[in-house]
Amino acid sequence: MDYAKLESVMRRAALLAGARIMEIYRSDDFEVRAKSDSSPVTEADEAADAMITDELARAFPGALIVTEEQADTHAERAANFLIVDPLDGTKEFVKRRGDFTVNIAWVEDGQPVRGVVYAPAKGRLFYTRADGAAVEETGPLAVDAVGPVTPLSVSQPDNGALIVVASKSHRDQATDDYIAKYAVKDMTSAGSSLKFCLVATGEADLYPRLGRTMEWDTAAGHAVLAGAGGRVVRFDDHGPLTYGKPGYENPFFIACSPDVVLRPA
């Protein structure tokens, strides 16, 4: 894979999709339907999906593109593949809360090694550079002009006073019980893959997820966090979270700075 080309194409695709999402987000009304699993889908999901897959397919012909909104791709498998969630946090989008993201990642041999997470309503763009390091691009975000970038690095946490981030829409008692095993200084909440990015920037130390997620939900954020020196492990045994699993469904997991002393499940 040409990583320099991948960086450019993923960034461009995310910004184009984000612009279209925001057009719909700012409209007076938009259609919301229920998918077969009862989760919501909007015209923004579908428009962003079409734009991203077109950009990726033209740039990387022959590469497998697995995307949430195209169910026929969920049965396909490859050692290396692109994986897309064109609008992660649809519930946040529908409620107009702003915590939604565009996620695109490249997986090699079971690990997301490059990715982009764009939160268009917040104007925050996180991605991995060609060398694998994670950055946040700041300033006016333009498709054809890269702005200033800030290298990302996870926190050096104080295990006696951790900052924990958890889901806005999927918080439950099991999550609260697990968080209670730690000495927590502060709690914050965020939607979508922004939680990975808050750990990547050092704004949080620990993000436990005790709930159902799919690989397209996590791959891009995982790549950004890894590029900032963080890690994502399975909840049960703290082994690495891998990708390309049958059905693309994840087990429970923990994302964190590597210096967080993890508690047993």
Salt bridges, closest charged atoms under 4 A:
GLU7 OE2 - ARG129 NE 2.76
GLU23 OE1 - ARG20 NH1 2.81
GLU31 OE1 - ARG33 NH1 3.88
GLU46 OE2 - ARG33 NH2 2.37
ASP54 OD2 - ARG58 NE 3.24
GLU55 OE1 - ARG12 NE 3.19
GLU55 OE2 - ARG58 NH2 2.96
GLU68 OE2 - LYS35 NZ 3.04
GLU69 OE2 - LYS35 NZ 3.57
GLU92 OE1 - ARG97 NE 2.76
ASP99 OD1 - LYS122 NZ 3.07
ASP99 OD2 - LYS168 NZ 3.13
GLU136 OE2 - ARG124 NE 2.86
GLU137 OE1 - ARG11 NE 2.80
ASP144 OD1 - ARG12 NH1 3.45
ASP176 OD1 - ARG171 NE 2.48
GLU203 OE2 - ARG124 NH2 3.05
GLU215 OE2 - LYS245 NZ 2.98
ASP236 OD1 - ARG234 NE 3.64
ASP237 OD2 - ARG234 NH2 2.52
GLU249 OE2 - ARG212 NE 3.13
